[in-house]
Amino acid sequence: MPKMKTHSGAKKRFKVTAGGKVRGRHAYSSHILEKKSQKRKRGFRKPAEISDSDAPRIKKLLGVGK
């Protein structure tokens, strides 16, 4: 069988930690920021942990794990 190719869009957007968790950007962080509080916008800077239900799909695109 041929090798699986890494999804180019996914590799730019997500990163898998050493513990196997998937991290990515926060949603709602790119525009209409005027009405969002400063505290909320500061939280957007840190990478968000992707939910357990979405993680396997992203890992498959990245070619990580089984």
Beta strands, then each sheet from edge to edge (+ up, - down):
strand 1: 15-16
strand 2: 22-24
strand 3: 48-49
sheet 1: 1+ 2- 3+
end
